[in-house]
Amino acid sequence: MTARTTSETARDIPEATVARLPVYLRALTTLVEAGTQTCSSEDLAAAAGVNSAKLRKDLSYLGSYGTRGVGYDVDYLRYQIAREIGVTQDWPVVIVGIGNLGHALANYSGFRSRGFRVVALLDADPERHDEVVAGVDVRAFDDLEQIVADQGVAIGVIATPALAAQAVADRMVACGITSILNFAPAVLSVPDGVDVRKVDLSIELQILAYHEQRKAQSA
Amino acid sequence: MTARTTSETARDIPEATVARLPVYLRALTTLVEAGTQTCSSEDLAAAAGVNSAKLRKDLSYLGSYGTRGVGYDVDYLRYQIAREIGVTQDWPVVIVGIGNLGHALANYSGFRSRGFRVVALLDADPERHDEVVAGVDVRAFDDLEQIVADQGVAIGVIATPALAAQAVADRMVACGITSILNFAPAVLSVPDGVDVRKVDLSIELQILAYHEQRKAQSA
């Protein structure tokens, strides 16, 4: 591999490594909270559930190699990864669809603790507009454009039923949202330059089923 | 690679491949629903968001190599993967903690369509015991042991607040549950032989933030 400048490195991180950075960040946060100051790549790999060769390779994209015989400085590595992901910034987020899942997401502490600030909860149903969830008023979906412009929102979360999701995505894209986290069981079509990630709550359950089946076969 | 029997192959699938099988299953289900009968490894890799060399390697663990010039039989490959994961079986599941997230999970169609059948919704709060969610009665948490024994439940879902999660996990393990899907923001300690997977709803949001930051830098 040839030498690279920092900005080139930043652009070149493989997608699979990007997907593991939040997992490392979570493991490092747990270590920091436990008072751990340094850790080996083996310890961190075990805490993150990956093998240590993959971990070292992933961290090398960030220019982090640890110190031989000492390992990684936990707090500094956490900062480096948080900065690389971008969660040292403040990300204003809107959630559209304040049913059960929207309520759960609005109350989810994991967003707030990682740089994501829920600035608005929007729902098409006027009956929900009196509600306050996790300290935030539920407002009309038609306020979307104004809120996105006022607050500089780049990330939208869709927690509507499947049938409403594409129309919500279209409105989000039209007013400048460029990243969408989609919890609705629908495939969204968006223009180039807009990122969509879909959360499938059943994936982890399927991984458990795989291991359950193996346990049953070996019993 | 030496020749392996089917059962040896089944035990030897790397964890990272196991984690991708549900993603392939979802992509194949979408192709089946669109009426597609065969697909190339490139098409399937693109639909699943992985590179095609990795896809071919993953599928080789299942003994699936496709047909040169034709590709994979979509419907048969979907069946092979579903069988490998274990979702061709019926998995009775209990959900404990019927707050907003528990409600959302009980209503989540993605569980039912993938072999997971929610047989019981349990909550410690007697005020919830009159409710029916998605056609299932909310019952007392103290009914856990009876339900697990009667229905042969192996998989439990925890959607309680963080403080209650370990006690719920302990009760689940004591009555024979061997796989736990944990949505509570708490680290669970369980004995060997019990699998726990934790869903972190913020991970996908962090991956979006990473790309948003790159877009902002290149703009």
Interface residues (C-beta under 8 A of the other chain):
Chain A: S7 A10 R11 E15 V18 A19 L21 P22 V23 L25 R26 T30 G49 E84 I85 G86 V87 Q89 W91 V93 G99 N100 L101 H103 A104 L105 N107 Y108 S109 G110 F111 R114 G115 F116 A154 I155 V157 T178 S179 I180 L181 P185 V187 G193 D195 R197 V199 D200 L201 S202 I203 E204 L205 Q206 I207 L208 A209 Y210 H211 E212 Q213 R214 K215 A216 Q217
Chain B: S7 A10 R11 E15 V18 A19 L21 P22 V23 L25 R26 T30 G49 E84 I85 G86 V87 Q89 W91 V93 G99 N100 L101 H103 A104 L105 N107 Y108 S109 G110 F111 R114 G115 F116 A154 I155 V157 T178 S179 I180 L181 P185 V187 G193 D195 R197 V199 D200 L201 S202 I203 E204 L205 Q206 I207 L208 A209 Y210 H211 E212 Q213 R214 K215 A216 Q217
